[in-house]
Amino acid sequence: MLVYVVIAVFIAGLMVGRTPEFLGKKIGPYDVKMASFVILILAFSLLGFSAWASISSGDRLALTVH
């Protein structure tokens, strides 16, 4: 959740035209890069696991009726 706060504060700081700060600490380029990297990893892992689930065989969970 803190990653989303860092991104939101950075974008709000850009819109207002001031240096973005959160709890008295300035948010620098490194912080924003790491926060966006975490969000990208989260998105790609969700997409990857969804793709894996869609192509894997779910025979173990299926109920077979004879």
mmCIF file of the N, C-alpha and C atoms, coordinates in Angstrom:
data_MODEL
# 
_entry.id   MODEL 
# 
loop_
_atom_site.group_PDB 
_atom_site.id 
_atom_site.type_symbol 
_atom_site.label_atom_id 
_atom_site.label_alt_id 
_atom_site.label_comp_id 
_atom_site.label_asym_id 
_atom_site.label_entity_id 
_atom_site.label_seq_id 
_atom_site.pdbx_PDB_ins_code 
_atom_site.Cartn_x 
_atom_site.Cartn_y 
_atom_site.Cartn_z 
_atom_site.occupancy 
_atom_site.B_iso_or_equiv 
_atom_site.pdbx_formal_charge 
_atom_site.auth_seq_id 
_atom_site.auth_comp_id 
_atom_site.auth_asym_id 
_atom_site.auth_atom_id 
_atom_site.pdbx_PDB_model_num 
ATOM 1   N N  . MET A 1 1  ? 0.817   -1.177  0.000   1.00 0.00 ? 1  MET A N  1 
ATOM 2   C CA . MET A 1 1  ? 0.000   0.000   0.000   1.00 0.00 ? 1  MET A CA 1 
ATOM 3   C C  . MET A 1 1  ? 0.875   1.260   0.000   1.00 0.00 ? 1  MET A C  1 
ATOM 4   N N  . LEU A 1 2  ? 2.014   1.157   0.630   1.00 0.00 ? 2  LEU A N  1 
ATOM 5   C CA . LEU A 1 2  ? 2.921   2.306   0.673   1.00 0.00 ? 2  LEU A CA 1 
ATOM 6   C C  . LEU A 1 2  ? 3.448   2.652   -0.715  1.00 0.00 ? 2  LEU A C  1 
ATOM 7   N N  . VAL A 1 3  ? 3.574   1.657   -1.577  1.00 0.00 ? 3  VAL A N  1 
ATOM 8   C CA . VAL A 1 3  ? 4.031   1.902   -2.949  1.00 0.00 ? 3  VAL A CA 1 
ATOM 9   C C  . VAL A 1 3  ? 3.032   2.786   -3.682  1.00 0.00 ? 3  VAL A C  1 
ATOM 10  N N  . TYR A 1 4  ? 1.742   2.490   -3.504  1.00 0.00 ? 4  TYR A N  1 
ATOM 11  C CA . TYR A 1 4  ? 0.709   3.303   -4.145  1.00 0.00 ? 4  TYR A CA 1 
ATOM 12  C C  . TYR A 1 4  ? 0.699   4.727   -3.585  1.00 0.00 ? 4  TYR A C  1 
ATOM 13  N N  . VAL A 1 5  ? 1.000   4.870   -2.320  1.00 0.00 ? 5  VAL A N  1 
ATOM 14  C CA . VAL A 1 5  ? 1.073   6.207   -1.719  1.00 0.00 ? 5  VAL A CA 1 
ATOM 15  C C  . VAL A 1 5  ? 2.229   6.995   -2.321  1.00 0.00 ? 5  VAL A C  1 
ATOM 16  N N  . VAL A 1 6  ? 3.366   6.362   -2.508  1.00 0.00 ? 6  VAL A N  1 
ATOM 17  C CA . VAL A 1 6  ? 4.525   7.043   -3.097  1.00 0.00 ? 6  VAL A CA 1 
ATOM 18  C C  . VAL A 1 6  ? 4.208   7.501   -4.509  1.00 0.00 ? 6  VAL A C  1 
ATOM 19  N N  . ILE A 1 7  ? 3.589   6.630   -5.302  1.00 0.00 ? 7  ILE A N  1 
ATOM 20  C CA . ILE A 1 7  ? 3.223   7.015   -6.673  1.00 0.00 ? 7  ILE A CA 1 
ATOM 21  C C  . ILE A 1 7  ? 2.198   8.150   -6.666  1.00 0.00 ? 7  ILE A C  1 
ATOM 22  N N  . ALA A 1 8  ? 1.197   8.066   -5.795  1.00 0.00 ? 8  ALA A N  1 
ATOM 23  C CA . ALA A 1 8  ? 0.165   9.107   -5.737  1.00 0.00 ? 8  ALA A CA 1 
ATOM 24  C C  . ALA A 1 8  ? 0.745   10.450  -5.296  1.00 0.00 ? 8  ALA A C  1 
ATOM 25  N N  . VAL A 1 9  ? 1.622   10.441  -4.307  1.00 0.00 ? 9  VAL A N  1 
ATOM 26  C CA . VAL A 1 9  ? 2.233   11.691  -3.842  1.00 0.00 ? 9  VAL A CA 1 
ATOM 27  C C  . VAL A 1 9  ? 3.123   12.280  -4.923  1.00 0.00 ? 9  VAL A C  1 
ATOM 28  N N  . PHE A 1 10 ? 3.838   11.428  -5.651  1.00 0.00 ? 10 PHE A N  1 
ATOM 29  C CA . PHE A 1 10 ? 4.691   11.924  -6.731  1.00 0.00 ? 10 PHE A CA 1 
ATOM 30  C C  . PHE A 1 10 ? 3.858   12.576  -7.828  1.00 0.00 ? 10 PHE A C  1 
ATOM 31  N N  . ILE A 1 11 ? 2.785   11.924  -8.235  1.00 0.00 ? 11 ILE A N  1 
ATOM 32  C CA . ILE A 1 11 ? 1.937   12.486  -9.294  1.00 0.00 ? 11 ILE A CA 1 
ATOM 33  C C  . ILE A 1 11 ? 1.251   13.762  -8.816  1.00 0.00 ? 11 ILE A C  1 
ATOM 34  N N  . ALA A 1 12 ? 0.786   13.776  -7.559  1.00 0.00 ? 12 ALA A N  1 
ATOM 35  C CA . ALA A 1 12 ? 0.160   14.991  -7.026  1.00 0.00 ? 12 ALA A CA 1 
ATOM 36  C C  . ALA A 1 12 ? 1.171   16.133  -6.953  1.00 0.00 ? 12 ALA A C  1 
ATOM 37  N N  . GLY A 1 13 ? 2.400   15.817  -6.590  1.00 0.00 ? 13 GLY A N  1 
ATOM 38  C CA . GLY A 1 13 ? 3.433   16.852  -6.568  1.00 0.00 ? 13 GLY A CA 1 
ATOM 39  C C  . GLY A 1 13 ? 3.724   17.409  -7.944  1.00 0.00 ? 13 GLY A C  1 
ATOM 40  N N  . LEU A 1 14 ? 3.685   16.550  -8.952  1.00 0.00 ? 14 LEU A N  1 
ATOM 41  C CA . LEU A 1 14 ? 3.876   17.037  -10.325 1.00 0.00 ? 14 LEU A CA 1 
ATOM 42  C C  . LEU A 1 14 ? 2.727   17.939  -10.765 1.00 0.00 ? 14 LEU A C  1 
ATOM 43  N N  . MET A 1 15 ? 1.514   17.587  -10.372 1.00 0.00 ? 15 MET A N  1 
ATOM 44  C CA . MET A 1 15 ? 0.359   18.394  -10.775 1.00 0.00 ? 15 MET A CA 1 
ATOM 45  C C  . MET A 1 15 ? 0.361   19.753  -10.086 1.00 0.00 ? 15 MET A C  1 
ATOM 46  N N  . VAL A 1 16 ? 0.769   19.783  -8.828  1.00 0.00 ? 16 VAL A N  1 
ATOM 47  C CA . VAL A 1 16 ? 0.774   21.039  -8.082  1.00 0.00 ? 16 VAL A CA 1 
ATOM 48  C C  . VAL A 1 16 ? 1.970   21.902  -8.463  1.00 0.00 ? 16 VAL A C  1 
ATOM 49  N N  . GLY A 1 17 ? 3.074   21.262  -8.833  1.00 0.00 ? 17 GLY A N  1 
ATOM 50  C CA . GLY A 1 17 ? 4.257   22.015  -9.218  1.00 0.00 ? 17 GLY A CA 1 
ATOM 51  C C  . GLY A 1 17 ? 5.253   22.163  -8.091  1.00 0.00 ? 17 GLY A C  1 
ATOM 52  N N  . ARG A 1 18 ? 5.098   21.384  -7.040  1.00 0.00 ? 18 ARG A N  1 
ATOM 53  C CA . ARG A 1 18 ? 6.023   21.427  -5.916  1.00 0.00 ? 18 ARG A CA 1 
ATOM 54  C C  . ARG A 1 18 ? 6.818   20.134  -5.859  1.00 0.00 ? 18 ARG A C  1 
ATOM 55  N N  . THR A 1 19 ? 7.870   20.169  -5.041  1.00 0.00 ? 19 THR A N  1 
ATOM 56  C CA . THR A 1 19 ? 8.656   18.960  -4.834  1.00 0.00 ? 19 THR A CA 1 
ATOM 57  C C  . THR A 1 19 ? 7.834   17.989  -3.996  1.00 0.00 ? 19 THR A C  1 
ATOM 58  N N  . PRO A 1 20 ? 7.650   16.764  -4.479  1.00 0.00 ? 20 PRO A N  1 
ATOM 59  C CA . PRO A 1 20 ? 6.827   15.819  -3.725  1.00 0.00 ? 20 PRO A CA 1 
ATOM 60  C C  . PRO A 1 20 ? 7.473   15.423  -2.403  1.00 0.00 ? 20 PRO A C  1 
ATOM 61  N N  . GLU A 1 21 ? 6.682   15.463  -1.330  1.00 0.00 ? 21 GLU A N  1 
ATOM 62  C CA . GLU A 1 21 ? 7.141   15.077  -0.013  1.00 0.00 ? 21 GLU A CA 1 
ATOM 63  C C  . GLU A 1 21 ? 6.103   14.174  0.625   1.00 0.00 ? 21 GLU A C  1 
ATOM 64  N N  . PHE A 1 22 ? 6.585   13.220  1.400   1.00 0.00 ? 22 PHE A N  1 
ATOM 65  C CA . PHE A 1 22 ? 5.687   12.356  2.161   1.00 0.00 ? 22 PHE A CA 1 
ATOM 66  C C  . PHE A 1 22 ? 6.239   12.233  3.567   1.00 0.00 ? 22 PHE A C  1 
ATOM 67  N N  . LEU A 1 23 ? 5.467   12.689  4.555   1.00 0.00 ? 23 LEU A N  1 
ATOM 68  C CA . LEU A 1 23 ? 5.863   12.690  5.964   1.00 0.00 ? 23 LEU A CA 1 
ATOM 69  C C  . LEU A 1 23 ? 7.193   13.409  6.178   1.00 0.00 ? 23 LEU A C  1 
ATOM 70  N N  . GLY A 1 24 ? 7.380   14.518  5.467   1.00 0.00 ? 24 GLY A N  1 
ATOM 71  C CA . GLY A 1 24 ? 8.572   15.328  5.638   1.00 0.00 ? 24 GLY A CA 1 
ATOM 72  C C  . GLY A 1 24 ? 9.786   14.860  4.864   1.00 0.00 ? 24 GLY A C  1 
ATOM 73  N N  . LYS A 1 25 ? 9.669   13.746  4.165   1.00 0.00 ? 25 LYS A N  1 
ATOM 74  C CA . LYS A 1 25 ? 10.805  13.221  3.386   1.00 0.00 ? 25 LYS A CA 1 
ATOM 75  C C  . LYS A 1 25 ? 10.543  13.455  1.910   1.00 0.00 ? 25 LYS A C  1 
ATOM 76  N N  . LYS A 1 26 ? 11.525  13.990  1.233   1.00 0.00 ? 26 LYS A N  1 
ATOM 77  C CA . LYS A 1 26 ? 11.366  14.236  -0.200  1.00 0.00 ? 26 LYS A CA 1 
ATOM 78  C C  . LYS A 1 26 ? 11.391  12.919  -0.961  1.00 0.00 ? 26 LYS A C  1 
ATOM 79  N N  . ILE A 1 27 ? 10.531  12.823  -1.941  1.00 0.00 ? 27 ILE A N  1 
ATOM 80  C CA . ILE A 1 27 ? 10.476  11.624  -2.781  1.00 0.00 ? 27 ILE A CA 1 
ATOM 81  C C  . ILE A 1 27 ? 11.318  11.899  -4.018  1.00 0.00 ? 27 ILE A C  1 
ATOM 82  N N  . GLY A 1 28 ? 12.370  11.140  -4.164  1.00 0.00 ? 28 GLY A N  1 
ATOM 83  C CA . GLY A 1 28 ? 13.297  11.332  -5.267  1.00 0.00 ? 28 GLY A CA 1 
ATOM 84  C C  . GLY A 1 28 ? 13.027  10.379  -6.418  1.00 0.00 ? 28 GLY A C  1 
ATOM 85  N N  . PRO A 1 29 ? 13.828  10.505  -7.454  1.00 0.00 ? 29 PRO A N  1 
ATOM 86  C CA . PRO A 1 29 ? 13.651  9.632   -8.627  1.00 0.00 ? 29 PRO A CA 1 
ATOM 87  C C  . PRO A 1 29 ? 13.854  8.155   -8.306  1.00 0.00 ? 29 PRO A C  1 
ATOM 88  N N  . TYR A 1 30 ? 14.779  7.844   -7.396  1.00 0.00 ? 30 TYR A N  1 
ATOM 89  C CA . TYR A 1 30 ? 15.014  6.439   -7.041  1.00 0.00 ? 30 TYR A CA 1 
ATOM 90  C C  . TYR A 1 30 ? 13.770  5.817   -6.401  1.00 0.00 ? 30 TYR A C  1 
ATOM 91  N N  . ASP A 1 31 ? 13.111  6.578   -5.521  1.00 0.00 ? 31 ASP A N  1 
ATOM 92  C CA . ASP A 1 31 ? 11.916  6.078   -4.851  1.00 0.00 ? 31 ASP A CA 1 
ATOM 93  C C  . ASP A 1 31 ? 10.793  5.803   -5.855  1.00 0.00 ? 31 ASP A C  1 
ATOM 94  N N  . VAL A 1 32 ? 10.630  6.697   -6.802  1.00 0.00 ? 32 VAL A N  1 
ATOM 95  C CA . VAL A 1 32 ? 9.573   6.531   -7.794  1.00 0.00 ? 32 VAL A CA 1 
ATOM 96  C C  . VAL A 1 32 ? 9.887   5.358   -8.729  1.00 0.00 ? 32 VAL A C  1 
ATOM 97  N N  . LYS A 1 33 ? 11.145  5.206   -9.106  1.00 0.00 ? 33 LYS A N  1 
ATOM 98  C CA . LYS A 1 33 ? 11.532  4.088   -9.965  1.00 0.00 ? 33 LYS A CA 1 
ATOM 99  C C  . LYS A 1 33 ? 11.286  2.751   -9.272  1.00 0.00 ? 33 LYS A C  1 
ATOM 100 N N  . MET A 1 34 ? 11.659  2.652   -8.006  1.00 0.00 ? 34 MET A N  1 
ATOM 101 C CA . MET A 1 34 ? 11.454  1.404   -7.274  1.00 0.00 ? 34 MET A CA 1 
ATOM 102 C C  . MET A 1 34 ? 9.964   1.120   -7.067  1.00 0.00 ? 34 MET A C  1 
ATOM 103 N N  . ALA A 1 35 ? 9.171   2.156   -6.803  1.00 0.00 ? 35 ALA A N  1 
ATOM 104 C CA . ALA A 1 35 ? 7.736   1.966   -6.623  1.00 0.00 ? 35 ALA A CA 1 
ATOM 105 C C  . ALA A 1 35 ? 7.080   1.502   -7.918  1.00 0.00 ? 35 ALA A C  1 
ATOM 106 N N  . SER A 1 36 ? 7.471   2.099   -9.034  1.00 0.00 ? 36 SER A N  1 
ATOM 107 C CA . SER A 1 36 ? 6.895   1.674   -10.312 1.00 0.00 ? 36 SER A CA 1 
ATOM 108 C C  . SER A 1 36 ? 7.386   0.278   -10.694 1.00 0.00 ? 36 SER A C  1 
ATOM 109 N N  . PHE A 1 37 ? 8.613   -0.070  -10.315 1.00 0.00 ? 37 PHE A N  1 
ATOM 110 C CA . PHE A 1 37 ? 9.132   -1.413  -10.561 1.00 0.00 ? 37 PHE A CA 1 
ATOM 111 C C  . PHE A 1 37 ? 8.323   -2.458  -9.786  1.00 0.00 ? 37 PHE A C  1 
ATOM 112 N N  . VAL A 1 38 ? 7.981   -2.146  -8.547  1.00 0.00 ? 38 VAL A N  1 
ATOM 113 C CA . VAL A 1 38 ? 7.170   -3.065  -7.736  1.00 0.00 ? 38 VAL A CA 1 
ATOM 114 C C  . VAL A 1 38 ? 5.783   -3.241  -8.340  1.00 0.00 ? 38 VAL A C  1 
ATOM 115 N N  . ILE A 1 39 ? 5.188   -2.164  -8.820  1.00 0.00 ? 39 ILE A N  1 
ATOM 116 C CA . ILE A 1 39 ? 3.857   -2.257  -9.432  1.00 0.00 ? 39 ILE A CA 1 
ATOM 117 C C  . ILE A 1 39 ? 3.917   -3.077  -10.717 1.00 0.00 ? 39 ILE A C  1 
ATOM 118 N N  . LEU A 1 40 ? 4.973   -2.897  -11.518 1.00 0.00 ? 40 LEU A N  1 
ATOM 119 C CA . LEU A 1 40 ? 5.114   -3.685  -12.744 1.00 0.00 ? 40 LEU A CA 1 
ATOM 120 C C  . LEU A 1 40 ? 5.321   -5.167  -12.439 1.00 0.00 ? 40 LEU A C  1 
ATOM 121 N N  . ILE A 1 41 ? 6.114   -5.481  -11.419 1.00 0.00 ? 41 ILE A N  1 
ATOM 122 C CA . ILE A 1 41 ? 6.323   -6.880  -11.048 1.00 0.00 ? 41 ILE A CA 1 
ATOM 123 C C  . ILE A 1 41 ? 5.009   -7.506  -10.590 1.00 0.00 ? 41 ILE A C  1 
ATOM 124 N N  . LEU A 1 42 ? 4.230   -6.771  -9.808  1.00 0.00 ? 42 LEU A N  1 
ATOM 125 C CA . LEU A 1 42 ? 2.937   -7.269  -9.353  1.00 0.00 ? 42 LEU A CA 1 
ATOM 126 C C  . LEU A 1 42 ? 2.012   -7.552  -10.533 1.00 0.00 ? 42 LEU A C  1 
ATOM 127 N N  . ALA A 1 43 ? 1.952   -6.629  -11.487 1.00 0.00 ? 43 ALA A N  1 
ATOM 128 C CA . ALA A 1 43 ? 1.073   -6.802  -12.641 1.00 0.00 ? 43 ALA A CA 1 
ATOM 129 C C  . ALA A 1 43 ? 1.512   -7.982  -13.505 1.00 0.00 ? 43 ALA A C  1 
ATOM 130 N N  . PHE A 1 44 ? 2.816   -8.090  -13.762 1.00 0.00 ? 44 PHE A N  1 
ATOM 131 C CA . PHE A 1 44 ? 3.296   -9.190  -14.607 1.00 0.00 ? 44 PHE A CA 1 
ATOM 132 C C  . PHE A 1 44 ? 3.167   -10.548 -13.919 1.00 0.00 ? 44 PHE A C  1 
ATOM 133 N N  . SER A 1 45 ? 3.318   -10.576 -12.604 1.00 0.00 ? 45 SER A N  1 
ATOM 134 C CA . SER A 1 45 ? 3.143   -11.857 -11.914 1.00 0.00 ? 45 SER A CA 1 
ATOM 135 C C  . SER A 1 45 ? 1.681   -12.293 -11.955 1.00 0.00 ? 45 SER A C  1 
ATOM 136 N N  . LEU A 1 46 ? 0.758   -11.359 -11.803 1.00 0.00 ? 46 LEU A N  1 
ATOM 137 C CA . LEU A 1 46 ? -0.660  -11.710 -11.908 1.00 0.00 ? 46 LEU A CA 1 
ATOM 138 C C  . LEU A 1 46 ? -1.000  -12.196 -13.307 1.00 0.00 ? 46 LEU A C  1 
ATOM 139 N N  . LEU A 1 47 ? -0.489  -11.518 -14.315 1.00 0.00 ? 47 LEU A N  1 
ATOM 140 C CA . LEU A 1 47 ? -0.746  -11.951 -15.688 1.00 0.00 ? 47 LEU A CA 1 
ATOM 141 C C  . LEU A 1 47 ? -0.094  -13.290 -15.981 1.00 0.00 ? 47 LEU A C  1 
ATOM 142 N N  . GLY A 1 48 ? 1.099   -13.498 -15.464 1.00 0.00 ? 48 GLY A N  1 
ATOM 143 C CA . GLY A 1 48 ? 1.803   -14.758 -15.687 1.00 0.00 ? 48 GLY A CA 1 
ATOM 144 C C  . GLY A 1 48 ? 1.092   -15.930 -15.044 1.00 0.00 ? 48 GLY A C  1 
ATOM 145 N N  . PHE A 1 49 ? 0.663   -15.770 -13.800 1.00 0.00 ? 49 PHE A N  1 
ATOM 146 C CA . PHE A 1 49 ? -0.056  -16.855 -13.135 1.00 0.00 ? 49 PHE A CA 1 
ATOM 147 C C  . PHE A 1 49 ? -1.415  -17.106 -13.778 1.00 0.00 ? 49 PHE A C  1 
ATOM 148 N N  . SER A 1 50 ? -2.063  -16.064 -14.272 1.00 0.00 ? 50 SER A N  1 
ATOM 149 C CA . SER A 1 50 ? -3.335  -16.251 -14.976 1.00 0.00 ? 50 SER A CA 1 
ATOM 150 C C  . SER A 1 50 ? -3.127  -17.013 -16.282 1.00 0.00 ? 50 SER A C  1 
ATOM 151 N N  . ALA A 1 51 ? -2.068  -16.694 -17.005 1.00 0.00 ? 51 ALA A N  1 
ATOM 152 C CA . ALA A 1 51 ? -1.769  -17.407 -18.253 1.00 0.00 ? 51 ALA A CA 1 
ATOM 153 C C  . ALA A 1 51 ? -1.422  -18.858 -17.967 1.00 0.00 ? 51 ALA A C  1 
ATOM 154 N N  . TRP A 1 52 ? -0.661  -19.089 -16.903 1.00 0.00 ? 52 TRP A N  1 
ATOM 155 C CA . TRP A 1 52 ? -0.285  -20.448 -16.538 1.00 0.00 ? 52 TRP A CA 1 
ATOM 156 C C  . TRP A 1 52 ? -1.516  -21.264 -16.142 1.00 0.00 ? 52 TRP A C  1 
ATOM 157 N N  . ALA A 1 53 ? -2.438  -20.647 -15.421 1.00 0.00 ? 53 ALA A N  1 
ATOM 158 C CA . ALA A 1 53 ? -3.655  -21.347 -15.014 1.00 0.00 ? 53 ALA A CA 1 
ATOM 159 C C  . ALA A 1 53 ? -4.548  -21.650 -16.205 1.00 0.00 ? 53 ALA A C  1 
ATOM 160 N N  . SER A 1 54 ? -4.523  -20.793 -17.205 1.00 0.00 ? 54 SER A N  1 
ATOM 161 C CA . SER A 1 54 ? -5.398  -21.018 -18.355 1.00 0.00 ? 54 SER A CA 1 
ATOM 162 C C  . SER A 1 54 ? -4.880  -22.115 -19.281 1.00 0.00 ? 54 SER A C  1 
ATOM 163 N N  . ILE A 1 55 ? -3.563  -22.349 -19.301 1.00 0.00 ? 55 ILE A N  1 
ATOM 164 C CA . ILE A 1 55 ? -3.040  -23.383 -20.200 1.00 0.00 ? 55 ILE A CA 1 
ATOM 165 C C  . ILE A 1 55 ? -2.743  -24.697 -19.490 1.00 0.00 ? 55 ILE A C  1 
ATOM 166 N N  . SER A 1 56 ? -2.720  -24.687 -18.167 1.00 0.00 ? 56 SER A N  1 
ATOM 167 C CA . SER A 1 56 ? -2.433  -25.933 -17.462 1.00 0.00 ? 56 SER A CA 1 
ATOM 168 C C  . SER A 1 56 ? -3.682  -26.805 -17.430 1.00 0.00 ? 56 SER A C  1 
ATOM 169 N N  . SER A 1 57 ? -3.451  -28.086 -17.327 1.00 0.00 ? 57 SER A N  1 
ATOM 170 C CA . SER A 1 57 ? -4.589  -29.002 -17.300 1.00 0.00 ? 57 SER A CA 1 
ATOM 171 C C  . SER A 1 57 ? -5.141  -29.056 -15.882 1.00 0.00 ? 57 SER A C  1 
ATOM 172 N N  . GLY A 1 58 ? -6.407  -28.894 -15.769 1.00 0.00 ? 58 GLY A N  1 
ATOM 173 C CA . GLY A 1 58 ? -7.067  -28.922 -14.474 1.00 0.00 ? 58 GLY A CA 1 
ATOM 174 C C  . GLY A 1 58 ? -7.737  -30.251 -14.219 1.00 0.00 ? 58 GLY A C  1 
ATOM 175 N N  . ASP A 1 59 ? -7.143  -31.350 -14.718 1.00 0.00 ? 59 ASP A N  1 
ATOM 176 C CA . ASP A 1 59 ? -7.761  -32.661 -14.583 1.00 0.00 ? 59 ASP A CA 1 
ATOM 177 C C  . ASP A 1 59 ? -7.819  -33.124 -13.135 1.00 0.00 ? 59 ASP A C  1 
ATOM 178 N N  . ARG A 1 60 ? -6.902  -32.668 -12.345 1.00 0.00 ? 60 ARG A N  1 
ATOM 179 C CA . ARG A 1 60 ? -6.896  -33.107 -10.951 1.00 0.00 ? 60 ARG A CA 1 
ATOM 180 C C  . ARG A 1 60 ? -8.106  -32.592 -10.201 1.00 0.00 ? 60 ARG A C  1 
ATOM 181 N N  . LEU A 1 61 ? -8.612  -31.438 -10.584 1.00 0.00 ? 61 LEU A N  1 
ATOM 182 C CA . LEU A 1 61 ? -9.720  -30.829 -9.856  1.00 0.00 ? 61 LEU A CA 1 
ATOM 183 C C  . LEU A 1 61 ? -11.077 -31.121 -10.483 1.00 0.00 ? 61 LEU A C  1 
ATOM 184 N N  . ALA A 1 62 ? -11.066 -31.609 -11.679 1.00 0.00 ? 62 ALA A N  1 
ATOM 185 C CA . ALA A 1 62 ? -12.342 -31.842 -12.379 1.00 0.00 ? 62 ALA A CA 1 
ATOM 186 C C  . ALA A 1 62 ? -13.023 -33.095 -11.826 1.00 0.00 ? 62 ALA A C  1 
ATOM 187 N N  . LEU A 1 63 ? -14.329 -33.030 -11.742 1.00 0.00 ? 63 LEU A N  1 
ATOM 188 C CA . LEU A 1 63 ? -15.104 -34.196 -11.326 1.00 0.00 ? 63 LEU A CA 1 
ATOM 189 C C  . LEU A 1 63 ? -15.456 -34.997 -12.565 1.00 0.00 ? 63 LEU A C  1 
ATOM 190 N N  . THR A 1 64 ? -15.098 -36.245 -12.556 1.00 0.00 ? 64 THR A N  1 
ATOM 191 C CA . THR A 1 64 ? -15.383 -37.089 -13.710 1.00 0.00 ? 64 THR A CA 1 
ATOM 192 C C  . THR A 1 64 ? -16.599 -37.945 -13.415 1.00 0.00 ? 64 THR A C  1 
ATOM 193 N N  . VAL A 1 65 ? -17.519 -37.917 -14.330 1.00 0.00 ? 65 VAL A N  1 
ATOM 194 C CA . VAL A 1 65 ? -18.736 -38.723 -14.206 1.00 0.00 ? 65 VAL A CA 1 
ATOM 195 C C  . VAL A 1 65 ? -18.643 -39.859 -15.207 1.00 0.00 ? 65 VAL A C  1 
ATOM 196 N N  . HIS A 1 66 ? -18.766 -41.076 -14.736 1.00 0.00 ? 66 HIS A N  1 
ATOM 197 C CA . HIS A 1 66 ? -18.667 -42.242 -15.608 1.00 0.00 ? 66 HIS A CA 1 
ATOM 198 C C  . HIS A 1 66 ? -20.007 -42.681 -16.065 1.00 0.00 ? 66 HIS A C  1 
# 
